[in-house]
Amino acid sequence: MEPADRFFADVVAQGSHGRISVYAQQGDQILLERIYGSEESPSGDSTIMTPLGCVARPILSAAALRLCSEAGIPLTTPVAEVIPEFGGQGREAIQIRHVLTHETGYRDSPPLPTGTTNSDWWDEFRQICLQPVPTPPGTVAHYQEARFWFLLGGIVSRLAGRAVPDVMGHEYFRRTGEVLGRRPPSGRENNGQKGWRGGIDTYASARGLARFLRSLSVEPQATATKEMGRRHRAGKRDEYYRCVRDWGLGVMVESRQWGSVSTVFSRLASINTFGHTSRSPVIAMYDPEADLTVAVVGDREIDEMQNIFIMRSACTSIYRSLPDPPVATARERPRKVRR
């Protein structure tokens, strides 16, 4: 893994990150497991717990898919059938699949509440989700930030009858055997869901994150999730990202065939690669054609464009380190971009 080893050592040496945790596995073979920039753990470790940010979304999505499957609820079911108070003002047309593919019809993405870590979760749900829908669901692609956590989290909470982070923790543990961390709310109370703000409060290691992504497609845990990485939204321009971005069910799908600006993970990744990225220095992906899973976690917030470049380059360095690395090919010519 010399190219990857050199890349991560250089990133730490240049000072953009003080420490980077990396885990890469192909099939059953661990290719790289190391924390760069840590004298205490020069190799063979990737277990530092780190806030996942948006990269925690596949965990919530997997929990939702499992619960829907167990309850016999199709993804075309309106959200209002699970959360009755969500209906009205055009919202009753929003289906569960629209939440997973970021096609709810909402264009704005309200920020998560700050400074209210002990606020009532369902009060925040009402503030963020109970507005009229400006566009018919399924017609506009716009990545959702806070609204995704609250809508899908509300579905999960109602179906499971338990707090969202508890359900996510159960989903993660049963797939990886590792504990999913959570930042507790401030104050004396800790009632599970109170104060929970999605990926901001969700922690995992690079190793656990990578193994979780692989479990979504690989048996025996993939019964309800093996369709997650398939394209359920293709060729649409995402108004949030301002480029074409394909989506699975709660996961990003490699979109480099639509041009370099649409690249999600790496120009060397197969177009069936899926996973998630974040504005924070976290990226996780699984390439089913190479049976390659990668998770990279940095320890510092940096400029968003610099972060995108570093994380894409990180994944590319792993591909270049493979015994038989793939070759970048000219992008496929898109037939038509749906706007």
Protein Blocks (a to p, Z undefined) as FASTA:
>chain_A
ZZmmmmmmmmmmnopafbdcddddehjbcfbdcdehiaklmghpakbccdekjmlmmmmm
mmmmmmmmmnopafkbcfklmmmmlggjhlmmpcfklmmnopnopabdcdddehilmbcf
klmmmmmmmcccfbdghkaccddfklmmmmmmmmmmmmnopafklmmmmmmmmmnopacd
ddddehjbdghjgopahjmlpccdfklmmmmmmmmmmcfklmmmmmmmpcfbghiacfkl
opacdddehiacdfklnojklpmkbmkbcfkbgcdddfbdcdddddfklopacddddfbd
cdfklmmmmmmmmmmmmmmmpmbacddddddddfbdcZZ
